[in-house]
Amino acid sequence: MFKVIVEKECGCFKKSDMENGVSFDSKDDALMSSIEMSNKMNDDFCGKHEFKLLEVENDFVIAMSDSTAGGCCGGGCGTH
């Protein structure tokens, strides 16, 4: 079992229709889903954060890189 996990759910993620912790039977399916998800987050979200993809054991974790702009998108980014 392989999971796609969003490490910190920012406000943009919470407002989106994306799900956190989705499981896959195939590593390839989990990888493809995590790539699509992180690309969508980087392209479509407000731009205050940049997201990177990490492989951690059997999971693909979408983590926040350093903020790309001051402030937060308003949903618990944990920078306070």
C-alpha positions as CSV (number, residue, x, y, z in Angstrom):
1,M,0.0,0.0,0.0
2,F,1.3,3.4,-1.0
3,K,0.0,6.8,0.1
4,V,0.1,10.3,-1.1
5,I,0.3,12.6,1.9
6,V,0.2,16.4,2.1
7,E,2.5,17.3,5.0
8,K,0.8,20.6,5.8
9,E,-2.6,21.5,4.5
10,C,-2.5,25.2,3.7
11,G,-5.7,27.3,3.1
12,C,-5.6,26.7,-0.6
13,F,-5.4,23.0,-0.1
14,K,-8.3,23.0,2.3
15,K,-10.4,25.0,-0.2
16,S,-9.6,22.6,-3.1
17,D,-11.3,19.4,-3.9
18,M,-8.0,17.4,-3.3
19,E,-7.8,14.7,-0.7
20,N,-5.0,14.0,1.7
21,G,-3.8,10.5,2.5
22,V,-5.1,8.7,-0.6
23,S,-3.9,5.1,-0.8
24,F,-2.8,3.2,-3.9
25,D,-2.0,-0.5,-4.5
26,S,0.6,0.4,-7.1
27,K,3.7,2.5,-6.4
28,D,3.6,3.8,-10.0
29,D,0.0,5.0,-9.5
30,A,0.9,6.7,-6.3
31,L,3.9,8.4,-7.9
32,M,1.9,9.6,-10.9
33,S,-0.9,11.0,-8.6
34,S,1.6,12.7,-6.3
35,I,3.3,14.4,-9.3
36,E,0.0,15.6,-10.8
37,M,-1.1,16.8,-7.4
38,S,2.1,18.7,-6.5
39,N,2.2,20.3,-10.0
40,K,-1.4,21.4,-9.7
41,M,-0.7,22.8,-6.2
42,N,2.3,24.7,-7.6
43,D,0.5,26.0,-10.7
44,D,-3.0,26.7,-9.3
45,F,-2.6,27.7,-5.7
46,C,-2.0,31.3,-4.6
47,G,1.8,31.1,-5.0
48,K,2.8,31.9,-1.4
49,H,4.3,28.5,-1.0
50,E,6.2,26.2,-3.3
51,F,5.6,22.5,-2.9
52,K,8.1,19.7,-3.3
53,L,7.7,15.9,-3.6
54,L,9.5,13.5,-1.3
55,E,9.6,9.8,-1.2
56,V,9.5,8.5,2.4
57,E,9.4,4.7,2.7
58,N,6.1,3.6,0.9
59,D,4.6,7.1,0.8
60,F,5.0,10.2,-1.4
61,V,4.9,13.3,0.7
62,I,4.1,16.7,-0.7
63,A,5.9,19.1,1.5
64,M,6.2,22.9,1.6
65,S,9.4,24.4,0.4
66,D,10.4,27.8,1.8
67,S,7.7,30.5,1.3
68,T,8.0,32.2,-2.1
69,A,6.3,35.4,-0.8
70,G,5.7,37.0,2.6
71,G,2.7,35.9,4.7
72,C,0.5,32.9,4.5
73,C,-2.4,31.9,2.3
74,G,-4.6,31.9,5.4
75,G,-5.1,28.3,6.4
76,G,-2.7,27.1,9.1
77,C,0.6,26.9,7.2
78,G,2.4,26.8,10.6
79,T,4.8,29.7,10.0
80,H,3.6,31.6,13.1
